[in-house]
Amino acid sequence: MKKRIAIFISGRGSNMDAILRQAHEGILRDVCEIVLVFSNNPDAKGLETAKSYGIATICIPSKGKKREDFDRAVIDLLAPLQIDYIILAGYMRLISPFFIKTYRDRIINIHPADTRAFQGVGGYDWAFENKLKKTHITVHYVDEGMDTGDIIEQRELDISKMTTLGQIEKAGLALEHIMFSEVLRKLFENEQ
Ligand code: GAR
């Protein structure tokens, strides 16, 4: 059975785009179905990209809402859709404990750094400012903390010869786009 997936985004959605492409005609095609792209930000550029694939999109603006109220609305939205996994692809909001409990071990995030060394926003800036020689892209389960859940897979990125933040971001995102779908494929096919 194909896994039923909701992708959550807050902005550009380039990771979402990569996953949609793989689900449409690549390595995710036979293991999952993207049921919904959800955003907390009405201006998220990725919403337009999702529509261009013919995927259902829903936005509930989070601005000005209490975290609990907002997360309850999102749970209510997802309930009839029988979602197996929620994929966070640049979803820049901490998720409430009751939401995590509902989808325990079924929410997966990508983070542009080693989550044991750096959490939060700006993983590439952190690597650049600290003049790291290598950094690690991490795909992990989401728990109650910020970027603290169990690591599913990490991939090393050699940034020793890169002199600008732009170079690091470009190389990092290229790796994210390949890695995320490959990790999801392994996870979903192991559960068939
Ligand atoms: C990606 O680099 C992702 O790893 C990062 O946000 C960017 C979203 O880009 N996520 C985090 O920092 C989570 N803590 P995208 O919208 O183009 O996929």
py3Dmol code that shows the C-alpha trace and the ligand (Angstrom):
import py3Dmol

protein = """\
ATOM      1  CA  MET A   1       0.000   0.000   0.000  1.00  0.00           C
ATOM      2  CA  LYS A   2       1.284   3.432  -0.924  1.00  0.00           C
ATOM      3  CA  LYS A   3       1.834   5.700   2.071  1.00  0.00           C
ATOM      4  CA  ARG A   4      -0.451   8.714   2.236  1.00  0.00           C
ATOM      5  CA  ILE A   5       1.666  11.830   2.704  1.00  0.00           C
ATOM      6  CA  ALA A   6       1.087  15.438   3.705  1.00  0.00           C
ATOM      7  CA  ILE A   7       3.987  17.828   3.076  1.00  0.00           C
ATOM      8  CA  PHE A   8       4.207  20.887   5.333  1.00  0.00           C
ATOM      9  CA  ILE A   9       5.999  24.013   4.090  1.00  0.00           C
ATOM     10  CA  SER A  10       6.440  27.617   5.190  1.00  0.00           C
ATOM     11  CA  GLY A  11       8.273  29.185   2.260  1.00  0.00           C
ATOM     12  CA  ARG A  12      10.138  28.437  -0.935  1.00  0.00           C
ATOM     13  CA  GLY A  13       9.394  24.730  -0.975  1.00  0.00           C
ATOM     14  CA  SER A  14      12.366  23.507  -2.995  1.00  0.00           C
ATOM     15  CA  ASN A  15      12.527  20.271  -0.968  1.00  0.00           C
ATOM     16  CA  MET A  16       8.809  19.810  -1.501  1.00  0.00           C
ATOM     17  CA  ASP A  17       9.337  20.343  -5.235  1.00  0.00           C
ATOM     18  CA  ALA A  18      12.018  17.632  -5.289  1.00  0.00           C
ATOM     19  CA  ILE A  19       9.733  15.197  -3.429  1.00  0.00           C
ATOM     20  CA  LEU A  20       6.759  15.964  -5.683  1.00  0.00           C
ATOM     21  CA  ARG A  21       8.919  15.293  -8.730  1.00  0.00           C
ATOM     22  CA  GLN A  22      10.067  11.948  -7.339  1.00  0.00           C
ATOM     23  CA  ALA A  23       6.508  11.024  -6.357  1.00  0.00           C
ATOM     24  CA  HIS A  24       5.276  11.963  -9.808  1.00  0.00           C
ATOM     25  CA  GLU A  25       7.844  10.214 -11.965  1.00  0.00           C
ATOM     26  CA  GLY A  26      10.762   9.004  -9.866  1.00  0.00           C
ATOM     27  CA  ILE A  27      11.853   6.857  -6.931  1.00  0.00           C
ATOM     28  CA  LEU A  28       8.838   7.651  -4.748  1.00  0.00           C
ATOM     29  CA  ARG A  29       6.289   6.846  -7.406  1.00  0.00           C
ATOM     30  CA  ASP A  30       5.408   3.363  -6.219  1.00  0.00           C
ATOM     31  CA  VAL A  31       5.768   3.933  -2.466  1.00  0.00           C
ATOM     32  CA  CYS A  32       3.756   7.038  -1.674  1.00  0.00           C
ATOM     33  CA  GLU A  33       1.005   9.381  -2.724  1.00  0.00           C
ATOM     34  CA  ILE A  34       1.173  13.091  -1.882  1.00  0.00           C
ATOM     35  CA  VAL A  35      -2.324  13.826  -0.634  1.00  0.00           C
ATOM     36  CA  LEU A  36      -1.837  17.401   0.478  1.00  0.00           C
ATOM     37  CA  VAL A  37       0.610  20.279   0.695  1.00  0.00           C
ATOM     38  CA  PHE A  38      -0.092  22.362   3.764  1.00  0.00           C
ATOM     39  CA  SER A  39       1.317  25.745   4.721  1.00  0.00           C
ATOM     40  CA  ASN A  40       1.032  28.040   7.725  1.00  0.00           C
ATOM     41  CA  ASN A  41       2.068  30.948   5.502  1.00  0.00           C
ATOM     42  CA  PRO A  42      -0.296  32.242   2.789  1.00  0.00           C
ATOM     43  CA  ASP A  43       2.671  33.767   0.937  1.00  0.00           C
ATOM     44  CA  ALA A  44       4.663  30.537   0.758  1.00  0.00           C
ATOM     45  CA  LYS A  45       6.016  30.317  -2.784  1.00  0.00           C
ATOM     46  CA  GLY A  46       5.861  26.540  -2.620  1.00  0.00           C
ATOM     47  CA  LEU A  47       2.031  26.605  -2.636  1.00  0.00           C
ATOM     48  CA  GLU A  48       2.073  27.727  -6.279  1.00  0.00           C
ATOM     49  CA  THR A  49       4.602  25.032  -7.146  1.00  0.00           C
ATOM     50  CA  ALA A  50       2.397  22.376  -5.525  1.00  0.00           C
ATOM     51  CA  LYS A  51      -0.633  23.579  -7.496  1.00  0.00           C
ATOM     52  CA  SER A  52       1.352  23.267 -10.725  1.00  0.00           C
ATOM     53  CA  TYR A  53       1.617  19.512  -9.955  1.00  0.00           C
ATOM     54  CA  GLY A  54      -2.144  19.358  -9.422  1.00  0.00           C
ATOM     55  CA  ILE A  55      -1.691  18.641  -5.708  1.00  0.00           C
ATOM     56  CA  ALA A  56      -4.325  19.861  -3.235  1.00  0.00           C
ATOM     57  CA  THR A  57      -3.025  22.763  -1.161  1.00  0.00           C
ATOM     58  CA  ILE A  58      -4.404  24.204   2.042  1.00  0.00           C
ATOM     59  CA  CYS A  59      -3.167  27.144   4.051  1.00  0.00           C
ATOM     60  CA  ILE A  60      -4.174  27.988   7.588  1.00  0.00           C
ATOM     61  CA  PRO A  61      -2.332  31.178   8.508  1.00  0.00           C
ATOM     62  CA  SER A  62      -0.606  30.761  11.856  1.00  0.00           C
ATOM     63  CA  LYS A  63       0.125  34.443  12.389  1.00  0.00           C
ATOM     64  CA  GLY A  64      -1.552  35.765  15.508  1.00  0.00           C
ATOM     65  CA  LYS A  65      -2.927  32.344  16.539  1.00  0.00           C
ATOM     66  CA  LYS A  66      -2.101  30.475  19.734  1.00  0.00           C
ATOM     67  CA  ARG A  67       0.065  27.449  18.952  1.00  0.00           C
ATOM     68  CA  GLU A  68      -2.451  25.016  20.499  1.00  0.00           C
ATOM     69  CA  ASP A  69      -5.449  26.474  18.623  1.00  0.00           C
ATOM     70  CA  PHE A  70      -3.563  26.454  15.364  1.00  0.00           C
ATOM     71  CA  ASP A  71      -2.317  22.889  15.796  1.00  0.00           C
ATOM     72  CA  ARG A  72      -5.829  21.669  16.711  1.00  0.00           C
ATOM     73  CA  ALA A  73      -7.142  23.177  13.471  1.00  0.00           C
ATOM     74  CA  VAL A  74      -4.399  21.376  11.524  1.00  0.00           C
ATOM     75  CA  ILE A  75      -5.167  18.044  13.234  1.00  0.00           C
ATOM     76  CA  ASP A  76      -8.864  18.461  12.386  1.00  0.00           C
ATOM     77  CA  LEU A  77      -7.924  19.187   8.806  1.00  0.00           C
ATOM     78  CA  LEU A  78      -5.769  16.056   8.524  1.00  0.00           C
ATOM     79  CA  ALA A  79      -8.083  13.651  10.380  1.00  0.00           C
ATOM     80  CA  PRO A  80     -10.353  12.650   7.448  1.00  0.00           C
ATOM     81  CA  LEU A  81      -7.406  12.329   5.068  1.00  0.00           C
ATOM     82  CA  GLN A  82      -5.880   9.256   6.744  1.00  0.00           C
ATOM     83  CA  ILE A  83      -2.365  10.552   6.499  1.00  0.00           C
ATOM     84  CA  ASP A  84       0.403   8.019   7.198  1.00  0.00           C
ATOM     85  CA  TYR A  85       3.323  10.447   7.293  1.00  0.00           C
ATOM     86  CA  ILE A  86       3.815  14.192   7.599  1.00  0.00           C
ATOM     87  CA  ILE A  87       6.921  15.483   5.854  1.00  0.00           C
ATOM     88  CA  LEU A  88       8.273  18.814   7.086  1.00  0.00           C
ATOM     89  CA  ALA A  89      10.067  20.524   4.212  1.00  0.00           C
ATOM     90  CA  GLY A  90      11.106  23.934   5.484  1.00  0.00           C
ATOM     91  CA  TYR A  91       8.166  24.091   7.920  1.00  0.00           C
ATOM     92  CA  MET A  92       9.334  26.733  10.347  1.00  0.00           C
ATOM     93  CA  ARG A  93       7.062  26.114  13.320  1.00  0.00           C
ATOM     94  CA  LEU A  94       7.469  24.156  16.493  1.00  0.00           C
ATOM     95  CA  ILE A  95       4.725  21.524  16.771  1.00  0.00           C
ATOM     96  CA  SER A  96       2.656  21.073  19.958  1.00  0.00           C
ATOM     97  CA  PRO A  97       3.167  17.923  22.082  1.00  0.00           C
ATOM     98  CA  PHE A  98      -0.425  16.698  21.467  1.00  0.00           C
ATOM     99  CA  PHE A  99       0.157  16.955  17.717  1.00  0.00           C
ATOM    100  CA  ILE A 100       3.401  14.983  18.038  1.00  0.00           C
ATOM    101  CA  LYS A 101       1.554  12.367  20.103  1.00  0.00           C
ATOM    102  CA  THR A 102      -1.098  11.943  17.409  1.00  0.00           C
ATOM    103  CA  TYR A 103       1.550  11.352  14.742  1.00  0.00           C
ATOM    104  CA  ARG A 104       4.365   9.861  16.883  1.00  0.00           C
ATOM    105  CA  ASP A 105       7.234   8.572  14.660  1.00  0.00           C
ATOM    106  CA  ARG A 106       5.280   9.654  11.607  1.00  0.00           C
ATOM    107  CA  ILE A 107       6.557  13.231  11.292  1.00  0.00           C
ATOM    108  CA  ILE A 108       9.862  13.582   9.452  1.00  0.00           C
ATOM    109  CA  ASN A 109      11.989  16.695   8.995  1.00  0.00           C
ATOM    110  CA  ILE A 110      15.080  17.691   7.028  1.00  0.00           C
ATOM    111  CA  HIS A 111      17.614  19.929   8.724  1.00  0.00           C
ATOM    112  CA  PRO A 112      20.600  21.626   7.061  1.00  0.00           C
ATOM    113  CA  ALA A 113      23.064  20.709   9.834  1.00  0.00           C
ATOM    114  CA  ASP A 114      23.921  17.993  12.331  1.00  0.00           C
ATOM    115  CA  THR A 115      20.972  18.279  14.731  1.00  0.00           C
ATOM    116  CA  ARG A 116      23.271  17.297  17.622  1.00  0.00           C
ATOM    117  CA  ALA A 117      25.409  20.375  16.955  1.00  0.00           C
ATOM    118  CA  PHE A 118      22.963  23.022  15.719  1.00  0.00           C
ATOM    119  CA  GLN A 119      19.195  23.420  16.025  1.00  0.00           C
ATOM    120  CA  GLY A 120      16.795  26.029  14.683  1.00  0.00           C
ATOM    121  CA  VAL A 121      16.942  28.324  11.676  1.00  0.00           C
ATOM    122  CA  GLY A 122      20.140  29.143   9.751  1.00  0.00           C
ATOM    123  CA  GLY A 123      22.071  25.875   9.572  1.00  0.00           C
ATOM    124  CA  TYR A 124      24.140  26.964   6.579  1.00  0.00           C
ATOM    125  CA  ASP A 125      24.920  30.384   8.105  1.00  0.00           C
ATOM    126  CA  TRP A 126      26.119  28.531  11.205  1.00  0.00           C
ATOM    127  CA  ALA A 127      28.430  26.302   9.156  1.00  0.00           C
ATOM    128  CA  PHE A 128      29.764  29.305   7.204  1.00  0.00           C
ATOM    129  CA  GLU A 129      30.303  31.561  10.224  1.00  0.00           C
ATOM    130  CA  ASN A 130      32.081  28.813  12.126  1.00  0.00           C
ATOM    131  CA  LYS A 131      34.279  28.045   9.108  1.00  0.00           C
ATOM    132  CA  LEU A 132      33.398  24.351   9.255  1.00  0.00           C
ATOM    133  CA  LYS A 133      35.225  22.056   6.846  1.00  0.00           C
ATOM    134  CA  LYS A 134      32.234  19.781   6.608  1.00  0.00           C
ATOM    135  CA  THR A 135      28.632  19.870   7.670  1.00  0.00           C
ATOM    136  CA  HIS A 136      25.926  17.201   7.838  1.00  0.00           C
ATOM    137  CA  ILE A 137      22.451  17.244   6.392  1.00  0.00           C
ATOM    138  CA  THR A 138      20.089  15.391   8.717  1.00  0.00           C
ATOM    139  CA  VAL A 139      16.763  13.658   8.177  1.00  0.00           C
ATOM    140  CA  HIS A 140      15.127  12.912  11.520  1.00  0.00           C
ATOM    141  CA  TYR A 141      11.909  12.087  13.311  1.00  0.00           C
ATOM    142  CA  VAL A 142      10.221  15.067  14.924  1.00  0.00           C
ATOM    143  CA  ASP A 143       9.695  15.016  18.668  1.00  0.00           C
ATOM    144  CA  GLU A 144       8.621  17.683  21.152  1.00  0.00           C
ATOM    145  CA  GLY A 145      11.910  19.596  20.944  1.00  0.00           C
ATOM    146  CA  MET A 146      13.351  21.789  18.219  1.00  0.00           C
ATOM    147  CA  ASP A 147      15.337  19.556  15.842  1.00  0.00           C
ATOM    148  CA  THR A 148      15.947  17.005  18.606  1.00  0.00           C
ATOM    149  CA  GLY A 149      14.228  13.822  17.371  1.00  0.00           C
ATOM    150  CA  ASP A 150      15.942  10.527  16.511  1.00  0.00           C
ATOM    151  CA  ILE A 151      18.180  10.746  13.469  1.00  0.00           C
ATOM    152  CA  ILE A 152      17.171   8.577  10.514  1.00  0.00           C
ATOM    153  CA  GLU A 153      20.135   9.418   8.277  1.00  0.00           C
ATOM    154  CA  GLN A 154      22.882  12.008   7.902  1.00  0.00           C
ATOM    155  CA  ARG A 155      24.970  12.839   4.863  1.00  0.00           C
ATOM    156  CA  GLU A 156      28.251  14.684   4.973  1.00  0.00           C
ATOM    157  CA  LEU A 157      28.852  17.760   2.848  1.00  0.00           C
ATOM    158  CA  ASP A 158      32.455  18.850   2.228  1.00  0.00           C
ATOM    159  CA  ILE A 159      32.469  22.654   2.381  1.00  0.00           C
ATOM    160  CA  SER A 160      36.205  23.096   2.962  1.00  0.00           C
ATOM    161  CA  LYS A 161      36.778  24.745  -0.417  1.00  0.00           C
ATOM    162  CA  MET A 162      33.680  26.943  -0.375  1.00  0.00           C
ATOM    163  CA  THR A 163      34.282  30.621   0.270  1.00  0.00           C
ATOM    164  CA  THR A 164      30.761  32.070   0.284  1.00  0.00           C
ATOM    165  CA  LEU A 165      27.513  31.302   2.067  1.00  0.00           C
ATOM    166  CA  GLY A 166      25.817  31.147  -1.329  1.00  0.00           C
ATOM    167  CA  GLN A 167      28.076  28.280  -2.423  1.00  0.00           C
ATOM    168  CA  ILE A 168      27.349  26.351   0.764  1.00  0.00           C
ATOM    169  CA  GLU A 169      23.585  26.861   0.464  1.00  0.00           C
ATOM    170  CA  LYS A 170      23.580  25.817  -3.179  1.00  0.00           C
ATOM    171  CA  ALA A 171      25.556  22.629  -2.556  1.00  0.00           C
ATOM    172  CA  GLY A 172      23.611  21.872   0.624  1.00  0.00           C
ATOM    173  CA  LEU A 173      20.217  22.242  -0.993  1.00  0.00           C
ATOM    174  CA  ALA A 174      21.295  20.092  -3.939  1.00  0.00           C
ATOM    175  CA  LEU A 175      22.212  17.350  -1.458  1.00  0.00           C
ATOM    176  CA  GLU A 176      18.966  17.843   0.509  1.00  0.00           C
ATOM    177  CA  HIS A 177      16.915  17.452  -2.659  1.00  0.00           C
ATOM    178  CA  ILE A 178      18.517  14.093  -3.483  1.00  0.00           C
ATOM    179  CA  MET A 179      18.803  12.796   0.056  1.00  0.00           C
ATOM    180  CA  PHE A 180      15.284  13.469   1.331  1.00  0.00           C
ATOM    181  CA  SER A 181      13.551  11.358  -1.323  1.00  0.00           C
ATOM    182  CA  GLU A 182      16.134   8.564  -1.021  1.00  0.00           C
ATOM    183  CA  VAL A 183      15.656   8.353   2.747  1.00  0.00           C
ATOM    184  CA  LEU A 184      11.861   8.420   2.405  1.00  0.00           C
ATOM    185  CA  ARG A 185      11.979   5.702  -0.226  1.00  0.00           C
ATOM    186  CA  LYS A 186      13.979   3.415   2.093  1.00  0.00           C
ATOM    187  CA  LEU A 187      11.634   4.108   4.984  1.00  0.00           C
ATOM    188  CA  PHE A 188       8.439   3.525   3.039  1.00  0.00           C
ATOM    189  CA  GLU A 189       9.610   0.439   1.178  1.00  0.00           C
ATOM    190  CA  ASN A 190      10.760  -1.172   4.439  1.00  0.00           C
ATOM    191  CA  GLU A 191       7.190  -0.834   5.672  1.00  0.00           C
ATOM    192  CA  GLN A 192       5.502  -2.389   2.659  1.00  0.00           C
TER     193      GLN A 192
END
"""
ligand_1 = """\
18
GAR
C 16.002 23.828 3.910
O 17.373 24.139 3.839
C 15.690 22.985 5.133
O 16.700 22.056 5.433
C 15.614 24.050 6.203
O 14.901 25.094 5.584
C 15.179 25.099 4.188
C 13.873 25.093 3.446
O 14.075 25.268 2.071
N 14.969 23.573 7.394
C 15.344 23.940 8.626
O 16.211 24.756 8.854
C 14.596 23.236 9.766
N 15.170 23.563 11.016
P 12.951 24.876 1.030
O 11.671 25.599 1.482
O 13.440 25.419 -0.275
O 12.796 23.378 1.036
"""
view = py3Dmol.view(width=600, height=400)
view.addModel(protein, "pdb")
view.setStyle({"model": 0}, {"cartoon": {"style": "trace"}})
view.addModel(ligand_1, "xyz")
view.setStyle({"model": 1}, {"stick": {}})
view.zoomTo()
view.show()
